[in-house]
Amino acid sequence: MAKDWKLKQRKPVRHKKIRGLIERLTEPMGLEVDLSATFLEQAEYGPWSLLIVDKSPLAMEVLSDEGGERIAFPTLRGCLAWKPEMKWCEVDHGAIPFLLNGADCMAAGIHSACESIEEGDLIWIRDQEHGKPLAIGWAMMSADDMVAATSGKAVKSIHYVGDELWELEL
């Protein structure tokens, strides 16, 4: 079900204006990203505030589940470009079709997870075989619980391959 979202308030920004955003994005994810030679823009798209790097939406800010603070996180395209080392879980082949349809990630499909994940964290889901990003969502349990559990919802999906943000062309 496609939503009729439009890119709003798209504007170029100076690197020094969004230094804090870049730090909030890179430090928790273990990213080493040099954006000094890039053209940066910000825009609103659906529920996301996007950071557009050289005409590609590589990062987003979303409101935390508690609704208060804005959390910076790579989009799936950002995960492909930057290969974050933290805040991931891996799923088996059987979970992939469900995730690509926007389903939440069930614990039964998770085989491993970054040890730093705590309940309420924003994380990315990758496939076990190739390590490619499939979805981004809110952790509903800690990393240990995700791997140990055989039932229940582990990650509430907010962005997945094939959704409106993935299909966005600039």
N, C-alpha and C positions, 0 to 999 in steps of 0.2 A: 504494500500500500504506500505509494509515493506521496509525500507531502509537498505542498506548494510553497517551498521555502525559497527565499530570495536572499542574495548576498546584499547586506546592508552596511552602511557606514564604512565602506572600504576606503582606506586612506593610507598613504605612505607614512612611515614613522622613522624617526632617527634611532640609531642604535642606542644612544645614551638615554633616550626616552623610555626604552623598554628593557634596560639593563636588569632591573629587578625581576621582570617576567622571565628573562633568559636564565637568570640564576635560579629562580624557583623551578624552572623546567629541568635544568641540567644537573644540579647538585643531588637531588634525591634519586635520580635515575642512573647516576654514575656515567653521565654523558660528557664527552669532551667534544664540544661543538664550536667551531669557529664561524661566526656569522658576520665577521668584519667586512668581507668583500661581497656581501649579498644585498639584494634589494628587499627590504622588509615592508610589509603592509599588515594592517590589522583590519578585521571585518567581523561583522556579526552574521551568523548563518544558523538558522533554527535556534536550538538551545545553546549553541557554542559561540564563544568569542575566539576567533581564529588568529593565529600568527601565520602569515603567508610569506614564504621564503622563496624568492625568485619564481613567483607565480604558482607555487605549490603549497597547499595547506598542510604544513608539517607539524603544527602544534595547536593545542586548544586549551582554553580555560573553561572549566565547568564548576558549577556550584557543588560544594560537598553535599553528601547525603543529608547532613544535618541542616543544609540550606544556608550556612553562614559564609565561610571563606571560599574564595575562588582557588581552584587547584589547577596548576599548569601541568600538562601531560602531552606527550607526542600523539599525533593522530596515527592511524595505521601507516600512512605514507611516511610519517616521521619515524616510526619504528623501522620501516624498511630502509630509510636513508641513514639513520643514526645507530641502529642496532644496540638498543639499551641493554645493559648488563643486569639490571635489577627490575624488581616488581613484575615478574612473569610467572605464568604457570603453563605447563605443557599438557596437551590433550592427545588422546589416541585418535586413530583414523575414524572410528565410529562416531565421534562427537562432531567432526567437521561439518557434515551436511546440516546439522541442526544449528550450529553457530552461524553458518553462512545464510541462514534464514532468519537470523536475529534472535534466536532462542537464548535463554540464559544458560550458563555452563553448569552442568550437574557434576557433583563430586565424583561420581563413578567413572567419568571419562578422564579425570586428571591423574597423571602418572608421576609428575614431579612439579615442584614449585620453588621459587626463590625463597630462601629461609627468612628474609626480612618482611614478608607479607604479614600484615595484621588485619583483622576484621575492620572493614571500613576504608581500606586503602584502594586507590584507583590502580588497576593493574592491566597488563596486556596478556592475551592468551595466544600461544603459538602452537603450531603442530609439532608433535613429538619427532617425526621423521626428518623434516627439513628445517625446523626452527622459524618458519615464516609466520608473521603476525596474522591472526584471524579475527580477533575482536578485542575490544577494550571494555572494562566494566568495573563495578565495585565489588571488592572481595566481601563475601558474606561470612567467611571464616578465616582463621589463620592458615598459614602455609602447612603446618603440621596436620591440622584438622582436614584440610583439602585432600592431602595425599592419603591420609588414613581412612577417611570416610568412604563408605560404599553406597551412600544414598544422600539425597538432599541437594539443594541448590548451593553452589560454591561461589559463583560470580554472577552478578546481575549486569547483563550486557547493556551498553549505551552506544556503542559504535562497532560496526562489523563490516567485513568485506562485502561490498554490494549495496550498502545503504546509501542514503542521500549524500553524506559527506564523502564517502569513498568515490562516488560517481561525479562529484563536483569538478567541473572543468573551468579553468580560469584563462 
